[in-house]
Amino acid sequence: MRARIRNVWIILLPLLVLGLCGCSKYNSHYKAVGYVHSNGSMSFSEFDGVQVHTFDWDQEIAGHIRYTAKLEKGSATVYYDMDGTKREWFRVKAGDSIEGTGLDLKKGSIDILVETDEPCEEGRFTFEPIS
């Protein structure tokens, strides 16, 4: 009986550890005030750090990301990773308010990282996958 229980733990333990690890190789870490976020949007009174948004594109047809970005103070850089390489997408600085559509999505996962270059105030970022 003990051998059976031990064998079950040998099988379950690695699965539990893998289940606790995120699918993304990137982690969010930040200091923030008045911060509200979901996967695909973030707004804040004050923010300093990195927020990671991960999307799975499971459609056969290509897609794009519709985005908006606005900052009253500070500056931030937005990066993406679709193939294991982190690349710069665009930058936002104090007073900017931008929107657009970009990135050709293919089947798979994409990480979008919002990284502040300095403490930022009164900002909003949204990312929405579209076909």
C-alpha positions as CSV (number, residue, x, y, z in Angstrom):
1,M,0.0,0.0,0.0
2,R,2.8,2.4,0.9
3,A,4.6,1.7,-2.4
4,R,1.4,2.5,-4.3
5,I,1.0,5.9,-2.5
6,R,4.6,6.7,-3.1
7,N,4.2,5.9,-6.8
8,V,1.2,8.1,-7.0
9,W,3.2,11.0,-5.5
10,I,6.1,10.4,-7.8
11,I,3.7,10.9,-10.7
12,L,1.6,13.7,-9.2
13,L,4.4,15.9,-7.8
14,P,5.9,16.9,-11.1
15,L,2.4,17.6,-12.6
16,L,1.6,19.8,-9.6
17,V,4.8,21.7,-10.0
18,L,4.3,22.3,-13.7
19,G,0.7,23.3,-13.0
20,L,1.9,26.0,-10.6
21,C,4.3,27.4,-13.2
22,G,2.8,29.9,-15.7
23,C,2.9,29.2,-19.4
24,S,4.8,32.5,-19.9
25,K,8.5,32.8,-19.3
26,Y,7.9,36.4,-18.2
27,N,6.6,37.6,-14.8
28,S,4.8,40.8,-13.9
29,H,6.3,42.8,-11.1
30,Y,5.5,46.4,-10.2
31,K,4.6,49.0,-7.6
32,A,1.2,50.7,-8.3
33,V,-1.5,52.9,-6.9
34,G,-5.1,53.0,-8.2
35,Y,-4.2,50.0,-10.4
36,V,-6.9,47.9,-12.3
37,H,-5.9,45.2,-14.7
38,S,-7.1,42.2,-16.6
39,N,-5.5,40.2,-19.4
40,G,-5.5,42.8,-22.1
41,S,-6.0,46.0,-20.2
42,M,-4.4,48.0,-17.4
43,S,-5.1,51.5,-16.0
44,F,-3.5,53.2,-13.1
45,S,-2.9,56.4,-11.1
46,E,0.8,55.4,-10.6
47,F,2.7,52.5,-12.0
48,D,6.4,51.5,-12.0
49,G,7.4,48.0,-13.2
50,V,6.4,45.4,-15.7
51,Q,2.9,44.0,-16.6
52,V,2.7,40.9,-18.8
53,H,-0.4,40.1,-20.9
54,T,-0.5,36.6,-22.5
55,F,-2.8,35.6,-25.3
56,D,-3.3,32.3,-27.0
57,W,-4.3,32.6,-30.7
58,D,-5.8,29.3,-31.6
59,Q,-7.4,30.3,-34.9
60,E,-6.1,29.0,-38.3
61,I,-6.5,32.5,-39.8
62,A,-4.0,35.3,-39.1
63,G,-5.0,38.0,-36.6
64,H,-3.8,41.3,-35.2
65,I,-3.7,43.1,-31.9
66,R,-5.7,46.3,-31.6
67,Y,-4.0,48.5,-29.0
68,T,-4.4,51.8,-27.2
69,A,-1.9,53.5,-24.9
70,K,-2.0,56.8,-22.9
71,L,0.3,58.3,-20.3
72,E,0.1,61.7,-18.6
73,K,3.6,61.4,-16.9
74,G,6.5,59.1,-17.4
75,S,7.5,56.8,-20.3
76,A,7.0,53.1,-21.1
77,T,8.1,50.6,-23.7
78,V,5.8,47.9,-25.0
79,Y,7.5,44.6,-26.1
80,Y,6.1,41.4,-27.6
81,D,7.3,37.8,-27.8
82,M,5.7,35.3,-30.3
83,D,8.7,33.0,-30.9
84,G,10.9,33.1,-27.9
85,T,12.5,36.4,-28.7
86,K,11.5,39.6,-26.9
87,R,11.1,42.5,-29.4
88,E,10.3,46.2,-29.0
89,W,6.8,47.1,-30.4
90,F,6.3,50.8,-29.5
91,R,7.1,53.5,-26.9
92,V,4.8,55.9,-25.1
93,K,5.9,59.0,-23.3
94,A,4.2,61.7,-21.2
95,G,1.3,63.3,-23.0
96,D,1.0,60.5,-25.7
97,S,-2.3,59.0,-26.6
98,I,-2.0,56.4,-29.4
99,E,-4.0,53.7,-30.9
100,G,-3.6,51.3,-33.8
101,T,-3.5,47.7,-35.0
102,G,-0.4,45.7,-35.4
103,L,1.5,42.4,-35.1
104,D,0.6,39.6,-37.4
105,L,-0.7,36.8,-35.1
106,K,-0.2,33.2,-36.1
107,K,-1.4,30.2,-34.2
108,G,0.2,30.0,-30.8
109,S,1.0,32.2,-27.8
110,I,2.0,35.8,-27.6
111,D,3.3,37.7,-24.6
112,I,2.9,41.5,-24.5
113,L,5.0,43.3,-21.9
114,V,4.4,46.9,-20.7
115,E,7.7,48.1,-19.1
116,T,8.0,51.5,-17.5
117,D,11.3,53.4,-18.1
118,E,10.5,55.5,-15.1
119,P,7.5,55.9,-12.7
120,C,4.4,56.6,-14.7
121,E,1.1,58.4,-13.8
122,E,-2.4,58.4,-15.1
123,G,-2.0,55.7,-17.7
124,R,-4.1,53.2,-19.7
125,F,-3.1,50.4,-22.0
126,T,-5.4,48.0,-23.8
127,F,-4.6,45.0,-26.1
128,E,-7.3,43.1,-28.0
129,P,-6.6,40.2,-30.4
130,I,-8.8,40.5,-33.5
131,S,-9.2,38.5,-36.7
